[in-house]
Amino acid sequence: MKIFALYTLARLGLFAAAYGLVWLVFGQWIDWNALSALYTAIMAMVVSSLVAFVVLKDLRARLAGQVEQRANRAKQAYDARRSAEDDS
């Protein structure tokens, strides 16, 4: 669970940094209202997703490995219960 929290915090941090960067770059030309904040968030989401794809590759691989291990353990437990039922 620790790796999931770490990955999530890293993604949120990248989003916040991208939002701040987009706001700083375009803030002087935009009249700020709710719609422009939404557009800024969408642009920040795209930018942070692209950056996260490259920067968080190792962290994402560790998370995927942990999820795969948990899924294999759950499958083994399910198969064990199923075979125990069949033997009964």
mmCIF file as gemmi writes it, N, C-alpha and C atoms, coordinates in Angstrom:
data_model
loop_
_atom_site.group_PDB
_atom_site.id
_atom_site.type_symbol
_atom_site.label_atom_id
_atom_site.label_alt_id
_atom_site.label_comp_id
_atom_site.label_asym_id
_atom_site.label_entity_id
_atom_site.label_seq_id
_atom_site.pdbx_PDB_ins_code
_atom_site.Cartn_x
_atom_site.Cartn_y
_atom_site.Cartn_z
_atom_site.occupancy
_atom_site.B_iso_or_equiv
_atom_site.pdbx_formal_charge
_atom_site.auth_seq_id
_atom_site.auth_asym_id
_atom_site.pdbx_PDB_model_num
ATOM 1 N N . MET Axp A 1 ? 0.822 -1.195 0 1 0 ? 1 A 1
ATOM 2 C CA . MET Axp A 1 ? 0 0 0 1 0 ? 1 A 1
ATOM 3 C C . MET Axp A 1 ? 0.869 1.262 0 1 0 ? 1 A 1
ATOM 4 N N . LYS Axp A 2 ? 2.062 1.148 0.536 1 0 ? 2 A 1
ATOM 5 C CA . LYS Axp A 2 ? 2.951 2.299 0.609 1 0 ? 2 A 1
ATOM 6 C C . LYS Axp A 2 ? 3.329 2.795 -0.78 1 0 ? 2 A 1
ATOM 7 N N . ILE Axp A 3 ? 3.584 1.885 -1.703 1 0 ? 3 A 1
ATOM 8 C CA . ILE Axp A 3 ? 3.98 2.274 -3.052 1 0 ? 3 A 1
ATOM 9 C C . ILE Axp A 3 ? 2.825 2.973 -3.77 1 0 ? 3 A 1
ATOM 10 N N . PHE Axp A 4 ? 1.591 2.549 -3.497 1 0 ? 4 A 1
ATOM 11 C CA . PHE Axp A 4 ? 0.424 3.194 -4.089 1 0 ? 4 A 1
ATOM 12 C C . PHE Axp A 4 ? 0.307 4.638 -3.61 1 0 ? 4 A 1
ATOM 13 N N . ALA Axp A 5 ? 0.49 4.847 -2.312 1 0 ? 5 A 1
ATOM 14 C CA . ALA Axp A 5 ? 0.423 6.206 -1.764 1 0 ? 5 A 1
ATOM 15 C C . ALA Axp A 5 ? 1.549 7.069 -2.327 1 0 ? 5 A 1
ATOM 16 N N . LEU Axp A 6 ? 2.73 6.512 -2.445 1 0 ? 6 A 1
ATOM 17 C CA . LEU Axp A 6 ? 3.86 7.252 -2.981 1 0 ? 6 A 1
ATOM 18 C C . LEU Axp A 6 ? 3.619 7.64 -4.445 1 0 ? 6 A 1
ATOM 19 N N . TYR Axp A 7 ? 3.121 6.72 -5.23 1 0 ? 7 A 1
ATOM 20 C CA . TYR Axp A 7 ? 2.837 6.999 -6.641 1 0 ? 7 A 1
ATOM 21 C C . TYR Axp A 7 ? 1.736 8.054 -6.775 1 0 ? 7 A 1
ATOM 22 N N . THR Axp A 8 ? 0.702 7.935 -5.953 1 0 ? 8 A 1
ATOM 23 C CA . THR Axp A 8 ? -0.396 8.896 -5.991 1 0 ? 8 A 1
ATOM 24 C C . THR Axp A 8 ? 0.076 10.288 -5.605 1 0 ? 8 A 1
ATOM 25 N N . LEU Axp A 9 ? 0.884 10.384 -4.564 1 0 ? 9 A 1
ATOM 26 C CA . LEU Axp A 9 ? 1.417 11.684 -4.16 1 0 ? 9 A 1
ATOM 27 C C . LEU Axp A 9 ? 2.336 12.274 -5.228 1 0 ? 9 A 1
ATOM 28 N N . ALA Axp A 10 ? 3.102 11.429 -5.88 1 0 ? 10 A 1
ATOM 29 C CA . ALA Axp A 10 ? 3.973 11.907 -6.959 1 0 ? 10 A 1
ATOM 30 C C . ALA Axp A 10 ? 3.133 12.451 -8.116 1 0 ? 10 A 1
ATOM 31 N N . ARG Axp A 11 ? 2.057 11.761 -8.46 1 0 ? 11 A 1
ATOM 32 C CA . ARG Axp A 11 ? 1.184 12.236 -9.536 1 0 ? 11 A 1
ATOM 33 C C . ARG Axp A 11 ? 0.504 13.547 -9.16 1 0 ? 11 A 1
ATOM 34 N N . LEU Axp A 12 ? 0.043 13.641 -7.919 1 0 ? 12 A 1
ATOM 35 C CA . LEU Axp A 12 ? -0.585 14.887 -7.469 1 0 ? 12 A 1
ATOM 36 C C . LEU Axp A 12 ? 0.413 16.036 -7.462 1 0 ? 12 A 1
ATOM 37 N N . GLY Axp A 13 ? 1.641 15.754 -7.044 1 0 ? 13 A 1
ATOM 38 C CA . GLY Axp A 13 ? 2.677 16.781 -7.063 1 0 ? 13 A 1
ATOM 39 C C . GLY Axp A 13 ? 2.987 17.256 -8.465 1 0 ? 13 A 1
ATOM 40 N N . LEU Axp A 14 ? 3.06 16.319 -9.405 1 0 ? 14 A 1
ATOM 41 C CA . LEU Axp A 14 ? 3.293 16.705 -10.8 1 0 ? 14 A 1
ATOM 42 C C . LEU Axp A 14 ? 2.134 17.539 -11.347 1 0 ? 14 A 1
ATOM 43 N N . PHE Axp A 15 ? 0.915 17.175 -10.974 1 0 ? 15 A 1
ATOM 44 C CA . PHE Axp A 15 ? -0.238 17.948 -11.426 1 0 ? 15 A 1
ATOM 45 C C . PHE Axp A 15 ? -0.197 19.36 -10.86 1 0 ? 15 A 1
ATOM 46 N N . ALA Axp A 16 ? 0.1 19.482 -9.57 1 0 ? 16 A 1
ATOM 47 C CA . ALA Axp A 16 ? 0.164 20.807 -8.946 1 0 ? 16 A 1
ATOM 48 C C . ALA Axp A 16 ? 1.26 21.66 -9.584 1 0 ? 16 A 1
ATOM 49 N N . ALA Axp A 17 ? 2.398 21.058 -9.842 1 0 ? 17 A 1
ATOM 50 C CA . ALA Axp A 17 ? 3.489 21.795 -10.485 1 0 ? 17 A 1
ATOM 51 C C . ALA Axp A 17 ? 3.099 22.221 -11.902 1 0 ? 17 A 1
ATOM 52 N N . ALA Axp A 18 ? 2.461 21.34 -12.635 1 0 ? 18 A 1
ATOM 53 C CA . ALA Axp A 18 ? 2.035 21.675 -13.998 1 0 ? 18 A 1
ATOM 54 C C . ALA Axp A 18 ? 0.962 22.75 -13.978 1 0 ? 18 A 1
ATOM 55 N N . TYR Axp A 19 ? 0.032 22.669 -13.032 1 0 ? 19 A 1
ATOM 56 C CA . TYR Axp A 19 ? -1.008 23.689 -12.919 1 0 ? 19 A 1
ATOM 57 C C . TYR Axp A 19 ? -0.376 25.056 -12.636 1 0 ? 19 A 1
ATOM 58 N N . GLY Axp A 20 ? 0.556 25.072 -11.696 1 0 ? 20 A 1
ATOM 59 C CA . GLY Axp A 20 ? 1.24 26.325 -11.38 1 0 ? 20 A 1
ATOM 60 C C . GLY Axp A 20 ? 2.011 26.867 -12.565 1 0 ? 20 A 1
ATOM 61 N N . LEU Axp A 21 ? 2.661 25.998 -13.299 1 0 ? 21 A 1
ATOM 62 C CA . LEU Axp A 21 ? 3.429 26.421 -14.473 1 0 ? 21 A 1
ATOM 63 C C . LEU Axp A 21 ? 2.518 26.986 -15.561 1 0 ? 21 A 1
ATOM 64 N N . VAL Axp A 22 ? 1.425 26.298 -15.841 1 0 ? 22 A 1
ATOM 65 C CA . VAL Axp A 22 ? 0.475 26.786 -16.847 1 0 ? 22 A 1
ATOM 66 C C . VAL Axp A 22 ? -0.122 28.113 -16.396 1 0 ? 22 A 1
ATOM 67 N N . TRP Axp A 23 ? -0.442 28.23 -15.123 1 0 ? 23 A 1
ATOM 68 C CA . TRP Axp A 23 ? -1.005 29.469 -14.594 1 0 ? 23 A 1
ATOM 69 C C . TRP Axp A 23 ? 0 30.619 -14.721 1 0 ? 23 A 1
ATOM 70 N N . LEU Axp A 24 ? 1.267 30.332 -14.423 1 0 ? 24 A 1
ATOM 71 C CA . LEU Axp A 24 ? 2.281 31.381 -14.545 1 0 ? 24 A 1
ATOM 72 C C . LEU Axp A 24 ? 2.504 31.806 -15.991 1 0 ? 24 A 1
ATOM 73 N N . VAL Axp A 25 ? 2.499 30.852 -16.895 1 0 ? 25 A 1
ATOM 74 C CA . VAL Axp A 25 ? 2.771 31.156 -18.298 1 0 ? 25 A 1
ATOM 75 C C . VAL Axp A 25 ? 1.595 31.907 -18.931 1 0 ? 25 A 1
ATOM 76 N N . PHE Axp A 26 ? 0.385 31.432 -18.725 1 0 ? 26 A 1
ATOM 77 C CA . PHE Axp A 26 ? -0.775 32.018 -19.4 1 0 ? 26 A 1
ATOM 78 C C . PHE Axp A 26 ? -1.556 32.999 -18.538 1 0 ? 26 A 1
ATOM 79 N N . GLY Axp A 27 ? -1.189 33.157 -17.287 1 0 ? 27 A 1
ATOM 80 C CA . GLY Axp A 27 ? -1.958 33.989 -16.367 1 0 ? 27 A 1
ATOM 81 C C . GLY Axp A 27 ? -2.043 35.449 -16.754 1 0 ? 27 A 1
ATOM 82 N N . GLN Axp A 28 ? -1.034 35.976 -17.379 1 0 ? 28 A 1
ATOM 83 C CA . GLN Axp A 28 ? -1.048 37.385 -17.728 1 0 ? 28 A 1
ATOM 84 C C . GLN Axp A 28 ? -1.931 37.689 -18.937 1 0 ? 28 A 1
ATOM 85 N N . TRP Axp A 29 ? -2.26 36.685 -19.739 1 0 ? 29 A 1
ATOM 86 C CA . TRP Axp A 29 ? -3.074 36.903 -20.928 1 0 ? 29 A 1
ATOM 87 C C . TRP Axp A 29 ? -4.535 36.49 -20.761 1 0 ? 29 A 1
ATOM 88 N N . ILE Axp A 30 ? -4.843 35.828 -19.646 1 0 ? 30 A 1
ATOM 89 C CA . ILE Axp A 30 ? -6.177 35.261 -19.475 1 0 ? 30 A 1
ATOM 90 C C . ILE Axp A 30 ? -6.922 36.04 -18.398 1 0 ? 30 A 1
ATOM 91 N N . ASP Axp A 31 ? -8.197 36.347 -18.676 1 0 ? 31 A 1
ATOM 92 C CA . ASP Axp A 31 ? -9.079 36.903 -17.659 1 0 ? 31 A 1
ATOM 93 C C . ASP Axp A 31 ? -9.61 35.719 -16.854 1 0 ? 31 A 1
ATOM 94 N N . TRP Axp A 32 ? -9.196 35.597 -15.603 1 0 ? 32 A 1
ATOM 95 C CA . TRP Axp A 32 ? -9.472 34.396 -14.814 1 0 ? 32 A 1
ATOM 96 C C . TRP Axp A 32 ? -10.92 34.333 -14.359 1 0 ? 32 A 1
ATOM 97 N N . ASN Axp A 33 ? -11.55 33.199 -14.645 1 0 ? 33 A 1
ATOM 98 C CA . ASN Axp A 33 ? -12.883 32.857 -14.148 1 0 ? 33 A 1
ATOM 99 C C . ASN Axp A 33 ? -12.937 31.341 -14.029 1 0 ? 33 A 1
ATOM 100 N N . ALA Axp A 34 ? -14.1 30.805 -13.752 1 0 ? 34 A 1
ATOM 101 C CA . ALA Axp A 34 ? -14.212 29.353 -13.531 1 0 ? 34 A 1
ATOM 102 C C . ALA Axp A 34 ? -13.863 28.566 -14.789 1 0 ? 34 A 1
ATOM 103 N N . LEU Axp A 35 ? -14.237 29.068 -15.943 1 0 ? 35 A 1
ATOM 104 C CA . LEU Axp A 35 ? -13.954 28.346 -17.184 1 0 ? 35 A 1
ATOM 105 C C . LEU Axp A 35 ? -12.464 28.329 -17.496 1 0 ? 35 A 1
ATOM 106 N N . SER Axp A 36 ? -11.791 29.441 -17.285 1 0 ? 36 A 1
ATOM 107 C CA . SER Axp A 36 ? -10.355 29.451 -17.552 1 0 ? 36 A 1
ATOM 108 C C . SER Axp A 36 ? -9.604 28.583 -16.539 1 0 ? 36 A 1
ATOM 109 N N . ALA Axp A 37 ? -10.105 28.495 -15.314 1 0 ? 37 A 1
ATOM 110 C CA . ALA Axp A 37 ? -9.498 27.588 -14.331 1 0 ? 37 A 1
ATOM 111 C C . ALA Axp A 37 ? -9.668 26.136 -14.77 1 0 ? 37 A 1
ATOM 112 N N . LEU Axp A 38 ? -10.816 25.823 -15.36 1 0 ? 38 A 1
ATOM 113 C CA . LEU Axp A 38 ? -11.048 24.468 -15.877 1 0 ? 38 A 1
ATOM 114 C C . LEU Axp A 38 ? -10.108 24.158 -17.037 1 0 ? 38 A 1
ATOM 115 N N . TYR Axp A 39 ? -9.956 25.097 -17.954 1 0 ? 39 A 1
ATOM 116 C CA . TYR Axp A 39 ? -9.032 24.89 -19.069 1 0 ? 39 A 1
ATOM 117 C C . TYR Axp A 39 ? -7.589 24.743 -18.583 1 0 ? 39 A 1
ATOM 118 N N . THR Axp A 40 ? -7.238 25.514 -17.578 1 0 ? 40 A 1
ATOM 119 C CA . THR Axp A 40 ? -5.895 25.4 -17.001 1 0 ? 40 A 1
ATOM 120 C C . THR Axp A 40 ? -5.705 24.022 -16.383 1 0 ? 40 A 1
ATOM 121 N N . ALA Axp A 41 ? -6.722 23.532 -15.69 1 0 ? 41 A 1
ATOM 122 C CA . ALA Axp A 41 ? -6.639 22.202 -15.085 1 0 ? 41 A 1
ATOM 123 C C . ALA Axp A 41 ? -6.52 21.116 -16.152 1 0 ? 41 A 1
ATOM 124 N N . ILE Axp A 42 ? -7.244 21.263 -17.242 1 0 ? 42 A 1
ATOM 125 C CA . ILE Axp A 42 ? -7.165 20.27 -18.321 1 0 ? 42 A 1
ATOM 126 C C . ILE Axp A 42 ? -5.778 20.277 -18.953 1 0 ? 42 A 1
ATOM 127 N N . MET Axp A 43 ? -5.251 21.474 -19.209 1 0 ? 43 A 1
ATOM 128 C CA . MET Axp A 43 ? -3.898 21.552 -19.776 1 0 ? 43 A 1
ATOM 129 C C . MET Axp A 43 ? -2.871 20.978 -18.797 1 0 ? 43 A 1
ATOM 130 N N . ALA Axp A 44 ? -3.031 21.266 -17.52 1 0 ? 44 A 1
ATOM 131 C CA . ALA Axp A 44 ? -2.116 20.738 -16.509 1 0 ? 44 A 1
ATOM 132 C C . ALA Axp A 44 ? -2.219 19.222 -16.425 1 0 ? 44 A 1
ATOM 133 N N . MET Axp A 45 ? -3.422 18.687 -16.584 1 0 ? 45 A 1
ATOM 134 C CA . MET Axp A 45 ? -3.596 17.234 -16.541 1 0 ? 45 A 1
ATOM 135 C C . MET Axp A 45 ? -2.866 16.565 -17.703 1 0 ? 45 A 1
ATOM 136 N N . VAL Axp A 46 ? -2.964 17.151 -18.873 1 0 ? 46 A 1
ATOM 137 C CA . VAL Axp A 46 ? -2.28 16.593 -20.045 1 0 ? 46 A 1
ATOM 138 C C . VAL Axp A 46 ? -0.771 16.666 -19.862 1 0 ? 46 A 1
ATOM 139 N N . VAL Axp A 47 ? -0.281 17.827 -19.444 1 0 ? 47 A 1
ATOM 140 C CA . VAL Axp A 47 ? 1.166 18.004 -19.26 1 0 ? 47 A 1
ATOM 141 C C . VAL Axp A 47 ? 1.692 17.068 -18.182 1 0 ? 47 A 1
ATOM 142 N N . SER Axp A 48 ? 0.989 16.998 -17.04 1 0 ? 48 A 1
ATOM 143 C CA . SER Axp A 48 ? 1.473 16.15 -15.95 1 0 ? 48 A 1
ATOM 144 C C . SER Axp A 48 ? 1.401 14.668 -16.318 1 0 ? 48 A 1
ATOM 145 N N . SER Axp A 49 ? 0.423 14.281 -17.124 1 0 ? 49 A 1
ATOM 146 C CA . SER Axp A 49 ? 0.344 12.881 -17.564 1 0 ? 49 A 1
ATOM 147 C C . SER Axp A 49 ? 1.52 12.513 -18.46 1 0 ? 49 A 1
ATOM 148 N N . LEU Axp A 50 ? 1.871 13.413 -19.366 1 0 ? 50 A 1
ATOM 149 C CA . LEU Axp A 50 ? 3.008 13.146 -20.247 1 0 ? 50 A 1
ATOM 150 C C . LEU Axp A 50 ? 4.316 13.088 -19.464 1 0 ? 50 A 1
ATOM 151 N N . VAL Axp A 51 ? 4.477 14.011 -18.528 1 0 ? 51 A 1
ATOM 152 C CA . VAL Axp A 51 ? 5.692 14.014 -17.706 1 0 ? 51 A 1
ATOM 153 C C . VAL Axp A 51 ? 5.738 12.769 -16.827 1 0 ? 51 A 1
ATOM 154 N N . ALA Axp A 52 ? 4.608 12.404 -16.231 1 0 ? 52 A 1
ATOM 155 C CA . ALA Axp A 52 ? 4.563 11.228 -15.36 1 0 ? 52 A 1
ATOM 156 C C . ALA Axp A 52 ? 4.872 9.948 -16.133 1 0 ? 52 A 1
ATOM 157 N N . PHE Axp A 53 ? 4.46 9.89 -17.385 1 0 ? 53 A 1
ATOM 158 C CA . PHE Axp A 53 ? 4.73 8.71 -18.204 1 0 ? 53 A 1
ATOM 159 C C . PHE Axp A 53 ? 6.224 8.45 -18.314 1 0 ? 53 A 1
ATOM 160 N N . VAL Axp A 54 ? 7.001 9.514 -18.375 1 0 ? 54 A 1
ATOM 161 C CA . VAL Axp A 54 ? 8.449 9.386 -18.515 1 0 ? 54 A 1
ATOM 162 C C . VAL Axp A 54 ? 9.136 9.325 -17.152 1 0 ? 54 A 1
ATOM 163 N N . VAL Axp A 55 ? 8.787 10.249 -16.276 1 0 ? 55 A 1
ATOM 164 C CA . VAL Axp A 55 ? 9.51 10.417 -15.019 1 0 ? 55 A 1
ATOM 165 C C . VAL Axp A 55 ? 9.19 9.317 -14.008 1 0 ? 55 A 1
ATOM 166 N N . LEU Axp A 56 ? 7.951 8.868 -13.961 1 0 ? 56 A 1
ATOM 167 C CA . LEU Axp A 56 ? 7.537 7.901 -12.936 1 0 ? 56 A 1
ATOM 168 C C . LEU Axp A 56 ? 7.507 6.46 -13.448 1 0 ? 56 A 1
ATOM 169 N N . LYS Axp A 57 ? 8.297 6.174 -14.471 1 0 ? 57 A 1
ATOM 170 C CA . LYS Axp A 57 ? 8.294 4.838 -15.074 1 0 ? 57 A 1
ATOM 171 C C . LYS Axp A 57 ? 8.678 3.751 -14.057 1 0 ? 57 A 1
ATOM 172 N N . ASP Axp A 58 ? 9.75 3.972 -13.288 1 0 ? 58 A 1
ATOM 173 C CA . ASP Axp A 58 ? 10.199 2.965 -12.327 1 0 ? 58 A 1
ATOM 174 C C . ASP Axp A 58 ? 9.193 2.776 -11.198 1 0 ? 58 A 1
ATOM 175 N N . LEU Axp A 59 ? 8.641 3.872 -10.711 1 0 ? 59 A 1
ATOM 176 C CA . LEU Axp A 59 ? 7.66 3.794 -9.637 1 0 ? 59 A 1
ATOM 177 C C . LEU Axp A 59 ? 6.399 3.07 -10.107 1 0 ? 59 A 1
ATOM 178 N N . ARG Axp A 60 ? 5.975 3.339 -11.346 1 0 ? 60 A 1
ATOM 179 C CA . ARG Axp A 60 ? 4.809 2.676 -11.906 1 0 ? 60 A 1
ATOM 180 C C . ARG Axp A 60 ? 5.069 1.177 -12.091 1 0 ? 60 A 1
ATOM 181 N N . ALA Axp A 61 ? 6.286 0.82 -12.475 1 0 ? 61 A 1
ATOM 182 C CA . ALA Axp A 61 ? 6.632 -0.596 -12.637 1 0 ? 61 A 1
ATOM 183 C C . ALA Axp A 61 ? 6.614 -1.316 -11.291 1 0 ? 61 A 1
ATOM 184 N N . ARG Axp A 62 ? 7.112 -0.656 -10.247 1 0 ? 62 A 1
ATOM 185 C CA . ARG Axp A 62 ? 7.065 -1.265 -8.904 1 0 ? 62 A 1
ATOM 186 C C . ARG Axp A 62 ? 5.624 -1.452 -8.44 1 0 ? 62 A 1
ATOM 187 N N . LEU Axp A 63 ? 4.769 -0.451 -8.712 1 0 ? 63 A 1
ATOM 188 C CA . LEU Axp A 63 ? 3.361 -0.55 -8.345 1 0 ? 63 A 1
ATOM 189 C C . LEU Axp A 63 ? 2.689 -1.686 -9.11 1 0 ? 63 A 1
ATOM 190 N N . ALA Axp A 64 ? 2.966 -1.792 -10.392 1 0 ? 64 A 1
ATOM 191 C CA . ALA Axp A 64 ? 2.383 -2.862 -11.2 1 0 ? 64 A 1
ATOM 192 C C . ALA Axp A 64 ? 2.841 -4.231 -10.708 1 0 ? 64 A 1
ATOM 193 N N . GLY Axp A 65 ? 4.101 -4.339 -10.315 1 0 ? 65 A 1
ATOM 194 C CA . GLY Axp A 65 ? 4.595 -5.606 -9.778 1 0 ? 65 A 1
ATOM 195 C C . GLY Axp A 65 ? 3.894 -5.988 -8.484 1 0 ? 65 A 1
ATOM 196 N N . GLN Axp A 66 ? 3.665 -5.004 -7.62 1 0 ? 66 A 1
ATOM 197 C CA . GLN Axp A 66 ? 2.972 -5.282 -6.368 1 0 ? 66 A 1
ATOM 198 C C . GLN Axp A 66 ? 1.521 -5.707 -6.62 1 0 ? 66 A 1
ATOM 199 N N . VAL Axp A 67 ? 0.863 -5.039 -7.554 1 0 ? 67 A 1
ATOM 200 C CA . VAL Axp A 67 ? -0.513 -5.397 -7.887 1 0 ? 67 A 1
ATOM 201 C C . VAL Axp A 67 ? -0.562 -6.808 -8.471 1 0 ? 67 A 1
ATOM 202 N N . GLU Axp A 68 ? 0.41 -7.135 -9.306 1 0 ? 68 A 1
ATOM 203 C CA . GLU Axp A 68 ? 0.459 -8.471 -9.898 1 0 ? 68 A 1
ATOM 204 C C . GLU Axp A 68 ? 0.665 -9.546 -8.827 1 0 ? 68 A 1
ATOM 205 N N . GLN Axp A 69 ? 1.541 -9.282 -7.863 1 0 ? 69 A 1
ATOM 206 C CA . GLN Axp A 69 ? 1.756 -10.237 -6.775 1 0 ? 69 A 1
ATOM 207 C C . GLN Axp A 69 ? 0.485 -10.463 -5.973 1 0 ? 69 A 1
ATOM 208 N N . ARG Axp A 70 ? -0.212 -9.383 -5.647 1 0 ? 70 A 1
ATOM 209 C CA . ARG Axp A 70 ? -1.454 -9.506 -4.879 1 0 ? 70 A 1
ATOM 210 C C . ARG Axp A 70 ? -2.507 -10.27 -5.677 1 0 ? 70 A 1
ATOM 211 N N . ALA Axp A 71 ? -2.578 -10.015 -6.986 1 0 ? 71 A 1
ATOM 212 C CA . ALA Axp A 71 ? -3.549 -10.716 -7.824 1 0 ? 71 A 1
ATOM 213 C C . ALA Axp A 71 ? -3.22 -12.206 -7.89 1 0 ? 71 A 1
ATOM 214 N N . ASN Axp A 72 ? -1.942 -12.554 -7.987 1 0 ? 72 A 1
ATOM 215 C CA . ASN Axp A 72 ? -1.549 -13.963 -8.011 1 0 ? 72 A 1
ATOM 216 C C . ASN Axp A 72 ? -1.876 -14.658 -6.702 1 0 ? 72 A 1
ATOM 217 N N . ARG Axp A 73 ? -1.634 -13.97 -5.576 1 0 ? 73 A 1
ATOM 218 C CA . ARG Axp A 73 ? -1.986 -14.562 -4.266 1 0 ? 73 A 1
ATOM 219 C C . ARG Axp A 73 ? -3.484 -14.778 -4.148 1 0 ? 73 A 1
ATOM 220 N N . ALA Axp A 74 ? -4.28 -13.822 -4.612 1 0 ? 74 A 1
ATOM 221 C CA . ALA Axp A 74 ? -5.735 -13.958 -4.553 1 0 ? 74 A 1
ATOM 222 C C . ALA Axp A 74 ? -6.199 -15.098 -5.45 1 0 ? 74 A 1
ATOM 223 N N . LYS Axp A 75 ? -5.581 -15.231 -6.63 1 0 ? 75 A 1
ATOM 224 C CA . LYS Axp A 75 ? -5.95 -16.321 -7.539 1 0 ? 75 A 1
ATOM 225 C C . LYS Axp A 75 ? -5.595 -17.675 -6.938 1 0 ? 75 A 1
ATOM 226 N N . GLN Axp A 76 ? -4.427 -17.765 -6.315 1 0 ? 76 A 1
ATOM 227 C CA . GLN Axp A 76 ? -4.032 -19.021 -5.68 1 0 ? 76 A 1
ATOM 228 C C . GLN Axp A 76 ? -4.971 -19.378 -4.539 1 0 ? 76 A 1
ATOM 229 N N . ALA Axp A 77 ? -5.36 -18.401 -3.744 1 0 ? 77 A 1
ATOM 230 C CA . ALA Axp A 77 ? -6.286 -18.658 -2.64 1 0 ? 77 A 1
ATOM 231 C C . ALA Axp A 77 ? -7.647 -19.095 -3.18 1 0 ? 77 A 1
ATOM 232 N N . TYR Axp A 78 ? -8.091 -18.458 -4.252 1 0 ? 78 A 1
ATOM 233 C CA . TYR Axp A 78 ? -9.361 -18.833 -4.867 1 0 ? 78 A 1
ATOM 234 C C . TYR Axp A 78 ? -9.298 -20.255 -5.415 1 0 ? 78 A 1
ATOM 235 N N . ASP Axp A 79 ? -8.215 -20.581 -6.105 1 0 ? 79 A 1
ATOM 236 C CA . ASP Axp A 79 ? -8.06 -21.929 -6.653 1 0 ? 79 A 1
ATOM 237 C C . ASP Axp A 79 ? -7.996 -22.966 -5.534 1 0 ? 79 A 1
ATOM 238 N N . ALA Axp A 80 ? -7.335 -22.639 -4.431 1 0 ? 80 A 1
ATOM 239 C CA . ALA Axp A 80 ? -7.252 -23.57 -3.303 1 0 ? 80 A 1
ATOM 240 C C . ALA Axp A 80 ? -8.638 -23.804 -2.707 1 0 ? 80 A 1
ATOM 241 N N . ARG Axp A 81 ? -9.424 -22.751 -2.537 1 0 ? 81 A 1
ATOM 242 C CA . ARG Axp A 81 ? -10.784 -22.915 -1.998 1 0 ? 81 A 1
ATOM 243 C C . ARG Axp A 81 ? -11.662 -23.696 -2.968 1 0 ? 81 A 1
ATOM 244 N N . ARG Axp A 82 ? -11.481 -23.439 -4.252 1 0 ? 82 A 1
ATOM 245 C CA . ARG Axp A 82 ? -12.29 -24.132 -5.258 1 0 ? 82 A 1
ATOM 246 C C . ARG Axp A 82 ? -11.959 -25.629 -5.294 1 0 ? 82 A 1
ATOM 247 N N . SER Axp A 83 ? -10.684 -25.951 -5.213 1 0 ? 83 A 1
ATOM 248 C CA . SER Axp A 83 ? -10.31 -27.367 -5.24 1 0 ? 83 A 1
ATOM 249 C C . SER Axp A 83 ? -10.737 -28.049 -3.941 1 0 ? 83 A 1
ATOM 250 N N . ALA Axp A 84 ? -10.735 -27.343 -2.828 1 0 ? 84 A 1
ATOM 251 C CA . ALA Axp A 84 ? -11.213 -27.919 -1.568 1 0 ? 84 A 1
ATOM 252 C C . ALA Axp A 84 ? -12.703 -28.209 -1.641 1 0 ? 84 A 1
ATOM 253 N N . GLU Axp A 85 ? -13.473 -27.34 -2.31 1 0 ? 85 A 1
ATOM 254 C CA . GLU Axp A 85 ? -14.897 -27.577 -2.489 1 0 ? 85 A 1
ATOM 255 C C . GLU Axp A 85 ? -15.136 -28.791 -3.375 1 0 ? 85 A 1
ATOM 256 N N . ASP Axp A 86 ? -14.338 -28.915 -4.43 1 0 ? 86 A 1
ATOM 257 C CA . ASP Axp A 86 ? -14.493 -30.03 -5.355 1 0 ? 86 A 1
ATOM 258 C C . ASP Axp A 86 ? -14.152 -31.351 -4.687 1 0 ? 86 A 1
ATOM 259 N N . ASP Axp A 87 ? -13.21 -31.337 -3.757 1 0 ? 87 A 1
ATOM 260 C CA . ASP Axp A 87 ? -12.816 -32.561 -3.065 1 0 ? 87 A 1
ATOM 261 C C . ASP Axp A 87 ? -13.879 -33.005 -2.065 1 0 ? 87 A 1
ATOM 262 N N . SER Axp A 88 ? -14.679 -32.067 -1.587 1 0 ? 88 A 1
ATOM 263 C CA . SER Axp A 88 ? -15.706 -32.399 -0.577 1 0 ? 88 A 1
ATOM 264 C C . SER Axp A 88 ? -16.843 -33.182 -1.103 1 0 ? 88 A 1
